[in-house]
């Protein structure tokens, strides 16, 4: 049994299906990404999204703004894209430089074009089962969990994160499948006690090697969302992969686990928004 949950392989399957769907249904999906500043990680993510979009047949538009711009220029760009009939999906690459009001900028996106599902109205609709799309990151994680073919009904799922935007939809997705969900702050003094109970452990906090071997139980499913750059060359997750690996039943690598799935779900949601518009 291969315990590594390979996001690259699964993402390639999803993208292959999308390519066929776009061709068969004569769709012309349009995705616009706004990148503010020159953060190397963000530039890399946008480049990957551009390559993947064009590979499946999505019309990709990128708007590159300097970190020195006024916030009003970002809002004007969003307003332009909201009105552009060729654009089905809008994404603002996060994180934004600190001087900008991220919440205000996300709220400026037309909820019908919010491909990340981060708009407050879309989060509210999702929690009420009225959403047009499922937020991409939680959806990608669900697909990875489904790849295990494990029955998660009644299982304890622990989410280690400080992000309400991530935790709320992720918790709902798992609760809807009758898992028992616990959300814990990475600074919680009882973190290790809580994580050691988890049948499914999802970690997203940007703290390298936070989760050690003694903090997980045998046969746990580990989903590591963390992406941390060390020594300028190495990308590692929030989980100490080498020590946790022997105890895990399934585990995502970093890189190559959640990352490719996030891109695939972005494309999936873009196509879905294009079909809704059509």
N, C-alpha and C positions, 0 to 999 in steps of 0.2 A: 504493500500500500504506500502510495506517495503522499506523505503528510504535508508537503509544501503546496500552498494554495497559490498557483502561478497566475497572477493577474494579467500577464502579457498574453498568455495563450487564450484565456477567456475573453479578453478585450478584442483580440484578433477575430474570434468567432462572432462577437457582437457586431464589429465593424464590417465584417463580410456580409452579414445579414442586412445591415443598413445600406450598404452599397447596392445590393440587389433590390431592396425596397425602393430606394431613390430612383433607380433606373426603371424598374417595372411600373412604378406609379407616376413617372415623369414629374417628379418633385423638383423644385428649385429652392431648397432651404438656404436661408441667409443667416449667418452668424457674425455678429460684431463683437470684438473684444477691445476694451479700453485698458491700456497699460500706462500707468503714471509713474514716472521715474525710471531708474536704470538698475533696479535690484536684479542681480544676476540670476537668482533662483526664479523670479517671476518671468524674466526674459526667456529662460529655458522652458518653463511651463507653457508660455504662449507659443513658442516655436514648435513645441510638440503638438499643441492643439491645432496649429496651422497645418502642419504636415498631415495629421490624422483627418482633419476636415476635408482637405483637398483630395485625400486618398479615397474617401467614400463618396465624394461628389457634392459636398456642402460648399457654398460660396462663402469664402472667409474674408472678413474685412477687419483690419486692425487699425486702431487709432492710438498712436504713440505720443504721449504728452510728457513734457519735462516736469520734474518735481517742483520747479520754480513757478509753474502756472498758477493763476488764481483759481480758487475753487469754482468760481462762476464759469470758467472755461470748460471744466469737466461737466458741469450741469448743462451747459449749452450743447455740448457734444451728445449727451444723453437725450436731450430734448430733440435734437436733429434725428437721432436714430429711432426714437419713439415714433416719429412721423414718417420715417422712411418705409415705404411699402415693400421694399425688397428685403428688409430685415425682419426675420422672425424671432430672433433670439439675441439678447444683449447680455454681456458679462463684463463686469468690472473686475479686473485681476486684483486679488487681495494677497497680502496686506497693502493698503495704501500708505504713502508716507505719513508720518504721525500728525502733520499739521492739518490734515484734511479730516472732515467729519464723515466717517464711513457710513454711519446710519443714515445721514441726510442724503448721501450720494446714492445709496442702495434704494432709498424710498423714491428717488427721482425716476427710477426705471419704471416704464409701463409694466404693471403686474403681468399682463398678457405676453410680454416679451422677456420676462425675468427667468432666464434659463437655469440659473442656480437654485431658484426657489427660495431666495433669501429675503425677498420683499416681505415686510410684516403682514401684509394682507394675504400673501401666498402661504406663509407659515400658519396663519390663523385658519385659512381654508383647508390646508392639509390636515391640521389637527381635528377638523370637523368633517373630514372625508369629502371635501368639496373641491379639492385641488385639481388643476389641469395636468400638473406633472408632480412627480416625486423628486425631492431634492437629490441631486446627483451623487453626492458623497455617501449618504445613507443607502441609496439604492444600489450603488456599487458594492458596498459592504454586504448588503443582503444577498446579492448575486454570488459573492464569494462564499458566504455561509451556506447558501443553497448547493454550491458545488460539493460540499462535504457529504451531502445526502443524509445528514443526520436529522433526526426528528428533534426539534427544539422546543416542542410543547412541554411546559412544566420545568424547563431547564432555567437555571439562574444565569442571567446575562448581566455582567458588570461593565459599565461604561465609565472610563476614567477620563474626565475632561472638564474644563471650566467654561466651555462654549455652549451657551443655551441654544444658539442657532443650530448647532450640530446635535446636541443632546435631545432636544424635544422631538424632532422628526425621527431620529434613530430609535429613541425609546418607543415611540408610537408604532413604528414598523415591527419591532420585536414583540411588543405587547399584543398587537393585532394577531400575531402568530402564537399567542398564548405562552410566551416566555415570561419569566419573572425578572423584571428589570430593576437594577440598582444603579444609580448615578452617584459617583464619588469624585470629590475634588482631589487632584493629585497631591495637595498639601495636607490632606486629612491624616491625622496622627494614627488612625487605624487602617490606613490604606492596605497594608500587607495582609491584615486579617480579612478584609473584605474581598480583595482580589483572589485570595486563596480558596474562596468558596465558589468562584465562578466556573460554570461549565463553558461559558462563552465570555471571553475577555476582549473588550474593544478599548484600545488606548490611543488617545489623541490629545497630547498636551505639549509637545515640543520640548521634552526633557529626555535627552539621550540616556539609554540604559536605566530608566527609572524602574522598570519591572524586572526583578531578578528571579532566579530559579526558585528561591524559597518563598516567593509570593504567589506561586501558581500551584494548582493541584494536577495530578496525573490525568492525562487524556483531555486536557482543556483545549478548546478551539481559540486560538489567539489571532486577533486582527489588529495589526500594528499600523496605525495611521500616521505616526510620527515621521517627519523628514528633517533630520538634523545633519548639518554639514560640519565635519571636524577635520582638522589638519588641511583645510582648503581642498582636499581631494576626495574624502570619503563621506558617503551618505549613510547614515545609520538611523534606526528607528528609536522609539521610546522603550522598546523591549530589548533586553540583553539576549539577543537571538541565540547565540552559541550555547548559553547555559539553559535557556528555557526550551530549546528545540527538543532535547531528549524526553522531556515530560509531556510535551504537547502532542495531541492527536492530529491536529492540523494547525498550521501557522503560515502567516503571510511573510514573505521576505521583504526587506527594504534595501535597495529599491526593487521594483518588479512585482509588488503585490497590489496594494490599494491604488497607487499612482496611476498605472495604466487603466484601471477600471474607472477612475474619476474622469479621465479623458473620454473613455468609451461612453459613459453615461451622459456626459455633456453633449456628445454627438446624438445619442439616443433621444435626449430631451429636445434638441434642436429640430430633429426630424418630426417629433411628435407635435411641436408647436407649429411647424410648417403644415402638417396634415390638418391640424385644427383650423388654421387660417384658410386652407384650401376648401 
